[in-house]
Amino acid sequence: MVEVTLWGALSQLAGGKTKVEVEARDIRELFRKLAEQYPALEPLIEKGIAVAIDGVIYRDTWAKKLPPGAEIFLLPRLAGG
């Protein structure tokens, strides 16, 4: 189980929750389970969301493992490379 902090727009779509707990091993599973638990999040997940794990931002790194106790934030997708 990981605790995930949601940025403002995602929080509103998750019933006003700023933090949610999800049983997920990697980013792909995290997104799938969030879409199942909070269907309103699915369009933003499909559009693209960045994931910060312990301060490192990941984009399109679906297999990245979510370490237990990690600080995880979902953020707007950032442009650039």
Steps between C-alpha positions, in 0.01 A plus 500: 500500500635843407376844598467739207464878521279652228542850355196734504320397180537129576393555858171651384435197276572264791223642717718771653758257637855633497649161591387151408632154579536253216624141485746524210850372420587731210379812319294304245307322775463825694334673203275199430381476860447876531284494185299210648450668839446852362361478143502879462883486508528275194493776233786687671695178549462423129605855408815462708602547860849520646586302811753623754651227717720630780559820305585340162249566221406215265313530169405195295698270730213257554708218652666720767452327836332685787717442807319453832499820701593715200368855468282486185339799330291514183571821307397667176710365216798727447616598152863474402763237495 
